[in-house]
């Protein structure tokens, strides 16, 4: 399936450039039931960027005019059971939180959710962090659903850039896909970009066209949400995360 190929390529980019902390030889994503997938992000602060990258990768692809998108539920919490290297055989609060989030997405016909597991501690009382982030995700999703394929492609490159790489710019638990896919763009050897000129070369367009696509995709709003998400998650204590590889 083209969607499988597209997802596997996106998973590889997430592992290499957004969350390169998984143990060697351990699978971090798995596709199951045809159009569903789940995965682990070993640094919770990277989970939202990974989720946005996966959606951008799917939305940049169309087959026979069919829009490709997915529902994504992020669960923040511990990983308690790792009997094998397959994601599908693992368990923990993060997986259970993501499952609750997916159930809510289906009921509410939404595309992104975030659930913080009870075992995650924070100086902020109650579920204030979760409520704030869910509000921000709903607004973010409203922006994403207006991306056309060329804007999504530009955002896909932007999300892989270094935090300070572009001028003016700085665990998905489970997901379900709909639609098809399309070909890869050219990329630098290491698969990431430092400047808008790099993205322009990869997409074989002008730097001005890259700038326009990013502006129309409202990258500055996405950047603000990512920064706020990282601030909140870095203020939380997630059991076991300090034991992950550096």
SULTA-V662085 format. One record per helix or strand of 3 or more residues. SS is the DSSP state (hx for helix, st for strand). FROM is the first residue (numbers start at 0). TO is the last residue. If there is no record, write none. Layout:
ss	from	to
SS	FROM	TO
SS	FROM	TO
This chain:
ss	from	to
hx	1	17
st	28	31
st	35	38
hx	43	58
st	68	75
hx	86	88
hx	92	107
st	111	115
hx	127	143
hx	148	159
st	171	177
hx	195	202
hx	206	215
hx	218	233
hx	240	242
